[in-house]
Amino acid sequence: MLRQMLIRLSQEPRLRDMTVHNGMMRSMARRFVAGETLPEAIDVVRQLNRRGMTATLDHLGENVSTEAEAAAAADDYCRMLEAIADAGVDSNVSLKLTHMGLDLGEDVAYGNTLRIVQAASPNFVRIDMESSEYVDRTLRIFHRLFQDHTNVGVVIQSALYRSEADVEGLIEVGARVRLVKGAYLEPPSIAYQDKADVDAAYVRLMGALLLRGNFPAIATHDPRMIDATREYSLGHGIDPSRYEFQMLYGIRRDLQARLVGQGYKMRIYVPYGTEWYPYLMRRMAERPANLMFVVGNIARESMPGRR
Ligand SMILES: Cc1cc2nc3c(=O)[nH]c(=O)nc-3n(C[C@H](O)[C@H](O)[C@H](O)COP(=O)(O)OP(=O)(O)OC[C@H]3O[C@@H](n4cnc5c(N)ncnc54)[C@H](O)[C@@H]3O)c2cc1C
């Protein structure tokens, strides 16, 4: 219930406008967002690299409404790629097609993303997966790009029934896939509703990708999914150098460090920028305890003297 409400609120513009100016929400966002500027984000990547982790940088933004905004977002990504190269840090980039203008047309998003993929080469560009209404278009654009550019990859959500077939199509062409559970609210007609079913699908897809995929990214903070991955790779003689774990900035840092200490590859998704509202709300939806933390802080702030 709370998860559903928070995901719905993530798409509420009036709440966004109130939230981005709220001091408490801004400091909450800092837990999950590397900063508002590119130099701050590069600094975070540098620190992660020192701790044995690679990164994928995301300039926050989604659902732009003009072609000029979409082109500016692509320019920002090109600058980000230059900054990564200049700083000599180990990071690729992740982007959302609605940030590149997908709501304005497939060709708009394709053209902007192509520009980034070309600027990135040989560095790698990951196309995040958004809600189900975008999945067909995202996969079409991905396959179109992948025909001529192998430095691009995509994301599959285990919550969707269709993902088993999508993964097979991606394995067939040798695409690099990031596997996630899925951060959006989807109806029972197209998506598993029970966590146990989402997890079981995750384990099935993980097995297929580990066995037959191209350097899959197992993106999860769930220790059970991580253990299942380790057991599967051990049982099938798959060396840990053939895949990587991925986690979000600010979540389960203890587990991130432990896996690195055990010799696993770990890439951290590092978002930055001022458009953090929908991203933050999705993180709250994943763990309502995060919301309780904010509410508790607001209550303490509004009752000075009570600690
Ligand atoms: C690198 C990366 C990239 C992603 N890209 C996409 C994408 O492109 N499209 C998409 O739909 N989704 C994406 N996601 C989000 C993903 O779909 C899940 O919503 C998210 O990872 C939570 O699921 P989980 O696998 O961690 O397992 P869960 O079962 O949700 O959580 C397992 C445990 O992880 C910890 N945890 C999980 N989330 C949080 C949180 N927000 N705050 C604190 N602790 C938490 C808790 O300890 C929890 O018990 C991405 C996730 C990662 C890690």
The ligand as an ORCA input file, in Angstrom:
! r2SCAN-3c Opt
* xyz 0 1
  C      22.491     -0.444    -10.063
  C      20.988     -0.435    -10.105
  C      20.361      0.059    -11.235
  C      18.956      0.044    -11.322
  N      18.346      0.412    -12.480
  C      17.010      0.252    -12.604
  C      16.341      0.467    -13.840
  O      16.952      0.817    -14.846
  N      14.994      0.294    -13.892
  C      14.269     -0.115    -12.788
  O      13.055     -0.303    -12.888
  N      14.887     -0.306    -11.600
  C      16.219     -0.147    -11.483
  N      16.821     -0.385    -10.271
  C      15.987     -0.552     -9.044
  C      15.523     -1.974     -8.866
  O      14.539     -2.296     -9.834
  C      14.908     -2.171     -7.468
  O      13.793     -1.339     -7.323
  C      15.869     -1.896     -6.321
  O      17.155     -2.351     -6.615
  C      15.392     -2.594     -5.035
  O      15.367     -3.964     -5.229
  P      16.453     -4.988     -4.611
  O      16.895     -5.887     -5.722
  O      17.535     -4.247     -3.963
  O      15.642     -5.912     -3.620
  P      14.560     -5.563     -2.444
  O      13.917     -6.889     -2.169
  O      13.727     -4.437     -2.832
  O      15.506     -5.146     -1.278
  C      16.429     -6.031     -0.655
  C      17.108     -5.307      0.494
  O      17.919     -4.276     -0.029
  C      17.874     -3.108      0.796
  N      17.249     -2.007      0.041
  C      16.614     -2.084     -1.157
  N      16.203     -0.866     -1.562
  C      16.566     -0.003     -0.597
  C      16.426      1.405     -0.435
  N      15.841      2.169     -1.336
  N      16.934      1.983      0.705
  C      17.570      1.247      1.627
  N      17.719     -0.108      1.517
  C      17.244     -0.717      0.429
  C      17.060     -3.490      2.005
  O      17.957     -3.989      2.972
  C      16.172     -4.591      1.466
  O      15.721     -5.453      2.459
  C      18.207     -0.425    -10.196
  C      18.858     -0.920     -9.076
  C      20.235     -0.958     -9.022
  C      20.891     -1.544     -7.820
*
